[in-house]
Amino acid sequence: LAYEVGQMDYYPVPAGMEFTEVRLNDELLDLASNQYVEMREDGTYLFKMTGKDGEKLETTLVKDTVAPEMSVSVSKSTASIQYLSTDIDQIVLIKDGEQVSGFSGTSISEPGKYTLTVYDGAGNAASTSFNLKYQMNFYGILAIVLVILSIAGIGGFVVYTKKNTNVR
């Protein structure tokens, strides 16, 4: 059996059993007790136990107290996300107070206020917040204004020409 645990500090032996061997990342640990093992460090623990009637049990636990790592860089109107941990189990994106369902991407370009939280298999979480603002395209706005002014100018010229033209 293999389990991943978060903040667990010790592992008790199941009833009627005692520890016979414990390894942390394949290194044999000295047992202070045959009834429980202190799990001081993160890593993979292998527990070997023997029961009163000779039955044997072996289990593995992975202690993980380190939050997953990610990086979010915001440039103009785009956020680029880089997931730096390999044990990410769940990604939760909140936009303007509402959860975005099914998000697992690496880029966001819609304006809004965001909170991104990532969880690993042990339940550790890392979170960051960022804002993406509307970006005004100055040249696009200038082009629209120039087109409107041109249309108004042409319309004014036509009206002026009609008023000042005499037909004989």
N, C-alpha and C positions, 0 to 999 in steps of 0.2 A: 504494500500500500504506500502511496506517496501523497503527501499533503503539503500545501504551502500555507505558512502562518505568518502573521504580521508581527505583533508586539509580544508574543508569548515569551515568558521568562524561564519557564521550566516545563518539563514534560514528565508527568507522573506515570508510573508503570500501571498497566491494567490490573485489576484485582486478581489475586492468586498467581501473579507472575513476578519475576525479578529480572533486573537488567543483568546481562552477562557480558555485553560488549556495547560500547558506544563509540562511534567515529564521527568526527567533524571534518568534512572535506577529505575523506579517506585517511585522516590521521587518528590513531587510537587515543581516546581520552581516558584519563584516570577517573575512576568512579568514586565519588565521595559517599555515595549511597547506592544501594541496589533497588531503591524504591522511587527515586526521582533523579532527573538530570537537569542541572541548571544550563540553560541555553543562553550564554552570555554574548556570543558572537553571531553575526549573520553567517549563513552558509547552509550546506546540506548535511543533516544529521542522519546517521544510520543507527538504528536501535535494534539490538538483538536481545531477545528475552526468552526465558525458560520458565515454564510453569511447574507446579508442585508434582504433577504426574508425568513430567518429562516433555510435555508439548512445547513446541518452539514457535516463536513469532518474530517476524522481522518487519520493520517499517521504516520509511524514510520521511523526514520532515525537512522542508526548506524554510529557514527563518530569514525573513526579509523585512527589514525596518527602513530601508532606503526608498524614498519617493522616486518615481520615475522622472526622467529629465526630458525637457522639451525646450525649444527656443522659438520665439515668435518675433519676427522683425517686420515692422510696419514701415512701408515706403509709399508715400502719397496716399493712394486709395486702395492699396493691396496689402494684406497681411500674409507673409510666408511663414509656414509652420514647419519646423524640423523636429521630428521625434528622435531623441538621442538615446533612449532606452529600448532594449529589445523585448522587455517583458510587459509591454503595455497591453492591458486586458480590456479597457473600456475608455472611450473618448466621449466627453460630454461638452457640447457647445451651447451656450446660452446667448441669444441675440435679443437685445432690448427686453430682457426679463423672461423670454420664452425659450424653451429648449428646442433646438433644431434637431429633428429626428433623423437618425441614420448618418450623421456626419462622421466621416473618417478621412477627410481630405487634408491637403497640405497647403491650400491657398484659399483666401477669402477676399472677395472684391466688392461685396455689397456694403453700403454705408450702414453704420449702426454701432451700438455699444455692446461689446462682446466679453464673455468670460469663458475661457477654455480650461477644462479640468481633465487630466488624464489619471487613470488608476492602473495599478499593476495587479497581478493575481493575488497578492497578499492584502490588498485593500489600501495600500499606501497611495496618497494622492498628491499631485502637484497642480497648481492653478495659476493662471495669469489673466489679467484683464487688459483690454485695449479698445481703442475707438477708431473707426474708419469714418472719415468725413466725406461729404459730397465735394467733388472737385469740379470747379468751374473751368471750362475750356475757354480761355480768354480769346483765342483766335477764332473759335467757332462763334462766340457771341459777337465779336467784331464783324465777322462776315455777315451774320444775320442783320446787324444794324446797318451795314453798308448796303445790303440788298433792299431793306426797307427805305432807306434814304434815297436810293436810286429810283425806286418805284414812285416815291413821293415826288421826286424831282421831275421824273418823266410826266407824271400826272399833272403837276403844276405847269410844266412847259406846254402840254396839250391844252390846258384850260386857257393859259395866257395867249397862245397862238390863236385859239378859236375867238377869243374876245377881240383881239387886235387885227384880225384878218377881215378885210372887206371884200366881198364878192360882188363883181360888177357884171 
